[in-house]
Amino acid sequence: MKFDSHTLDDLARKLGEAMPPQFRALQQDMEQNFRAVLQAGLAKLELVTRQEFDVQAGVLARTREKLEALEARLAALEKQP
């Protein structure tokens, strides 16, 4: 999943603004470093978008339905003499 650069910029800016006043002169450098660290860390998480998750959840639900139908059919066949 690729993160919106605007979101990462906002988060890095907020982290930079949270720095103590004596470090404000370094704020721009800190924001760039925060952004790089955040981007690298989030890239390692192998996250998916909500849309991708919803599609896979739907596939799983349909697969479960088919499995339950096949199990019921098998049980009916096993009951036959």
Backbone as a chain_set.jsonl record, in Angstrom:
{"seq": "MKFDSHTLDDLARKLGEAMPPQFRALQQDMEQNFRAVLQAGLAKLELVTRQEFDVQAGVLARTREKLEALEARLAALEKQP", "coords": {"N": [[0.851, -1.174, 0.0], [0.562, 2.172, -0.826], [1.268, 5.187, 0.753], [-0.382, 8.289, 1.024], [1.367, 11.104, 0.095], [0.803, 13.595, 1.089], [-0.434, 13.068, 3.535], [1.691, 11.888, 4.929], [3.425, 14.084, 4.944], [1.951, 15.886, 6.53], [1.896, 14.499, 8.977], [4.638, 14.341, 9.55], [5.163, 17.087, 9.769], [3.616, 17.73, 12.021], [4.929, 16.208, 13.959], [7.391, 17.514, 13.891], [6.611, 20.053, 14.81], [6.019, 19.414, 17.387], [8.36, 19.293, 18.667], [10.655, 20.482, 21.202], [11.023, 24.044, 21.899], [13.75, 24.928, 21.696], [14.761, 23.352, 19.716], [13.576, 24.157, 17.409], [14.876, 25.472, 15.331], [15.951, 23.455, 13.928], [13.784, 22.312, 12.795], [12.858, 21.928, 10.083], [14.742, 20.117, 9.033], [14.292, 18.027, 10.828], [11.63, 17.379, 10.23], [11.93, 16.365, 7.639], [13.5, 14.146, 8.2], [11.749, 12.742, 9.924], [9.707, 12.202, 8.111], [11.003, 10.477, 6.28], [11.647, 8.317, 7.947], [9.096, 7.53, 8.799], [7.929, 6.81, 6.327], [9.595, 4.669, 5.544], [9.166, 2.88, 7.655], [6.379, 2.401, 7.504], [6.227, 1.236, 4.997], [7.257, -1.268, 5.425], [5.242, -2.63, 6.678], [3.419, -3.949, 5.055], [0.725, -3.251, 4.39], [-2.74, -3.118, 3.362], [-5.169, -1.526, 1.236], [-8.393, -0.289, 2.271], [-10.32, -0.939, 0.41], [-9.136, -3.125, -0.953], [-9.075, -4.918, 1.185], [-11.829, -5.244, 1.7], [-12.638, -6.462, -0.706], [-11.263, -8.921, -0.555], [-12.428, -9.926, 1.766], [-15.009, -10.355, 0.863], [-14.524, -12.361, -1.063], [-13.664, -14.39, 0.632], [-16.021, -14.819, 2.149], [-17.765, -15.789, 0.154], [-16.398, -18.131, -0.499], [-16.579, -19.542, 1.907], [-19.363, -19.976, 1.952], [-19.656, -21.684, -0.277], [-18.136, -23.853, 0.623], [-19.614, -24.672, 2.873], [-21.965, -25.475, 1.56], [-20.975, -27.592, 0.024], [-20.152, -29.303, 2.084], [-22.633, -29.908, 3.241], [-23.818, -31.211, 1.108], [-22.112, -33.431, 0.843], [-22.557, -34.659, 3.32], [-25.22, -35.407, 2.951], [-24.954, -37.221, 0.849], [-23.44, -39.192, 2.12], [-25.298, -40.238, 3.874], [-26.968, -41.689, 2.28], [-28.055, -44.964, 1.336]], "CA": [[0.0, 0.0, 0.0], [1.328, 3.413, -0.877], [0.633, 6.216, 1.556], [-0.517, 9.614, 0.445], [2.493, 11.931, 0.534], [0.249, 14.71, 1.868], [-0.645, 12.552, 4.883], [3.007, 11.761, 5.55], [3.925, 15.438, 5.171], [1.232, 16.438, 7.684], [2.353, 13.819, 10.175], [6.013, 14.79, 9.803], [5.083, 18.474, 10.224], [3.107, 17.721, 13.394], [6.02, 15.735, 14.819], [8.364, 18.604, 13.966], [6.063, 21.118, 15.65], [5.98, 18.933, 18.764], [9.717, 19.386, 19.219], [10.836, 21.619, 22.12], [11.389, 25.299, 21.214], [15.178, 25.061, 21.404], [15.076, 22.577, 18.523], [12.785, 24.679, 16.29], [15.765, 25.835, 14.228], [16.186, 22.21, 13.184], [12.473, 21.764, 12.487], [12.746, 21.468, 8.704], [15.528, 18.888, 8.923], [13.61, 16.996, 11.61], [10.454, 16.966, 9.478], [12.394, 15.51, 6.542], [13.917, 12.878, 8.802], [10.535, 12.065, 10.374], [8.998, 11.702, 6.923], [11.748, 9.337, 5.756], [11.498, 7.204, 8.888], [7.7, 7.079, 8.716], [7.716, 6.153, 5.04], [10.289, 3.384, 5.57], [8.484, 2.003, 8.608], [5.066, 2.015, 6.988], [6.415, 0.374, 3.831], [7.552, -2.614, 5.911], [4.065, -3.23, 7.293], [2.647, -4.694, 4.06], [-0.678, -2.92, 4.587], [-3.59, -3.071, 2.174], [-6.205, -0.496, 1.307], [-9.695, -0.773, 2.75], [-10.991, -1.535, -0.743], [-8.552, -4.451, -1.152], [-9.523, -5.746, 2.293], [-13.239, -5.559, 1.486], [-12.72, -7.43, -1.81], [-10.825, -10.216, -0.046], [-13.442, -10.389, 2.718], [-16.096, -10.878, 0.037], [-14.075, -13.633, -1.628], [-13.675, -15.348, 1.736], [-17.42, -15.123, 2.481], [-18.3, -16.667, -0.901], [-15.724, -19.42, -0.372], [-17.199, -20.22, 3.051], [-20.691, -20.422, 1.534], [-19.472, -22.848, -1.147], [-17.66, -24.946, 1.462], [-20.749, -25.154, 3.653], [-22.861, -26.183, 0.644], [-20.341, -28.863, -0.312], [-20.208, -30.142, 3.279], [-24.013, -30.385, 3.366], [-24.032, -32.18, 0.022], [-21.36, -34.619, 1.206], [-23.274, -35.306, 4.415], [-26.42, -36.036, 2.373], [-24.506, -38.394, 0.078], [-22.987, -40.214, 3.068], [-26.472, -40.825, 4.503], [-27.647, -42.571, 1.324], [-27.656, -46.375, 1.472]], "C": [[0.894, 1.233, 0.0], [0.556, 4.479, -0.114], [0.661, 7.539, 0.827], [0.607, 10.493, 0.983], [2.01, 13.124, 1.358], [0.05, 14.287, 3.321], [0.68, 12.428, 5.621], [3.603, 13.129, 5.854], [3.268, 16.057, 6.406], [1.715, 15.812, 8.986], [3.768, 14.25, 10.543], [6.025, 16.227, 10.321], [4.629, 18.529, 11.674], [4.174, 17.226, 14.367], [7.081, 16.819, 14.982], [7.895, 19.727, 14.873], [6.024, 20.712, 17.121], [7.35, 18.993, 19.437], [9.811, 20.583, 20.162], [11.331, 22.861, 21.377], [12.868, 25.43, 20.866], [15.598, 24.277, 20.164], [14.333, 23.081, 17.283], [13.648, 25.07, 15.096], [16.035, 24.615, 13.348], [14.885, 21.604, 12.653], [12.371, 21.201, 11.068], [13.535, 20.175, 8.505], [14.846, 17.74, 9.655], [12.387, 16.479, 10.86], [10.847, 16.041, 8.33], [12.812, 14.145, 7.073], [12.71, 12.074, 9.291], [9.81, 11.437, 9.191], [9.692, 10.46, 6.37], [11.573, 8.111, 6.648], [10.078, 6.649, 8.831], [7.444, 6.296, 7.435], [8.372, 4.777, 5.025], [9.586, 2.402, 6.5], [7.142, 1.521, 8.1], [5.181, 1.087, 5.786], [6.664, -1.067, 4.256], [6.311, -3.339, 6.424], [3.215, -4.064, 6.348], [1.137, -4.486, 4.27], [-1.436, -2.936, 3.271], [-4.608, -1.956, 2.347], [-7.495, -1.122, 1.819], [-10.437, -1.475, 1.617], [-10.455, -2.948, -0.993], [-9.005, -5.413, -0.05], [-10.97, -6.184, 2.082], [-13.425, -6.583, 0.369], [-12.346, -8.815, -1.303], [-11.813, -10.788, 0.973], [-14.634, -10.969, 1.972], [-15.751, -12.219, -0.574], [-14.122, -14.712, -0.556], [-15.098, -15.756, 2.097], [-18.031, -16.059, 1.441], [-17.673, -18.06, -0.819], [-16.305, -20.209, 0.794], [-18.575, -20.764, 2.692], [-20.587, -21.672, 0.669], [-19.027, -24.061, -0.336], [-18.796, -25.529, 2.281], [-21.73, -25.933, 2.779], [-22.275, -27.546, 0.273], [-20.353, -29.824, 0.878], [-21.606, -30.721, 3.476], [-24.307, -31.441, 2.305], [-23.324, -33.5, 0.337], [-22.07, -35.381, 2.323], [-24.512, -36.012, 3.901], [-26.048, -37.285, 1.595], [-24.061, -39.528, 1.002], [-24.147, -40.895, 3.757], [-27.201, -41.791, 3.578], [-27.141, -44.002, 1.486], [-26.77, -46.855, 0.328]], "O": [[1.867, 1.308, 0.75], [-0.647, 4.655, -0.307], [1.609, 7.859, 0.109], [0.776, 10.612, 2.196], [2.732, 13.609, 2.23], [0.334, 15.059, 4.237], [0.79, 12.809, 6.786], [4.219, 13.318, 6.903], [3.942, 16.676, 7.229], [1.92, 16.51, 9.979], [4.062, 14.495, 11.713], [6.807, 16.555, 11.214], [5.185, 19.283, 12.472], [4.31, 17.759, 15.468], [7.607, 17.021, 16.076], [8.689, 20.295, 15.622], [5.999, 21.572, 18.003], [7.47, 18.766, 20.641], [9.13, 21.588, 19.957], [11.984, 22.743, 20.34], [13.2, 25.997, 19.825], [16.676, 24.514, 19.62], [14.453, 22.485, 16.213], [13.186, 25.002, 13.958], [16.314, 24.75, 12.156], [14.895, 20.496, 12.117], [11.848, 20.103, 10.879], [13.042, 19.24, 7.875], [14.822, 16.612, 9.163], [12.129, 15.275, 10.852], [10.171, 15.044, 8.078], [12.514, 13.115, 6.468], [12.654, 10.86, 9.095], [9.359, 10.293, 9.256], [9.022, 9.486, 6.026], [11.374, 7.001, 6.155], [9.884, 5.434, 8.816], [6.812, 5.24, 7.463], [7.773, 3.815, 4.545], [9.432, 1.227, 6.167], [6.807, 0.346, 8.252], [4.315, 0.237, 5.58], [6.317, -1.994, 3.524], [6.34, -4.559, 6.586], [2.361, -4.821, 6.809], [0.375, -5.452, 4.319], [-0.848, -2.787, 2.2], [-4.874, -1.504, 3.461], [-7.657, -2.342, 1.798], [-11.104, -2.486, 1.838], [-11.237, -3.871, -1.22], [-9.285, -6.581, -0.318], [-11.3, -7.356, 2.264], [-14.269, -7.473, 0.477], [-13.044, -9.786, -1.594], [-12.009, -12.002, 1.033], [-15.209, -11.969, 2.404], [-16.588, -13.121, -0.604], [-14.572, -15.828, -0.816], [-15.353, -16.937, 2.329], [-18.731, -17.009, 1.791], [-18.354, -19.06, -1.048], [-16.504, -21.419, 0.683], [-18.923, -21.88, 3.077], [-21.35, -22.62, 0.859], [-19.49, -25.175, -0.58], [-18.93, -26.748, 2.377], [-22.27, -26.949, 3.217], [-23.0, -28.54, 0.214], [-20.542, -31.027, 0.699], [-21.75, -31.89, 3.836], [-24.968, -32.442, 2.58], [-23.888, -34.572, 0.116], [-22.171, -36.607, 2.275], [-24.831, -37.108, 4.363], [-26.746, -38.296, 1.669], [-24.285, -40.699, 0.695], [-24.004, -42.037, 4.193], [-27.974, -42.627, 4.046], [-25.958, -44.229, 1.739], [-26.36, -48.016, 0.31]]}, "num_chains": 1, "name": "protein.A"}
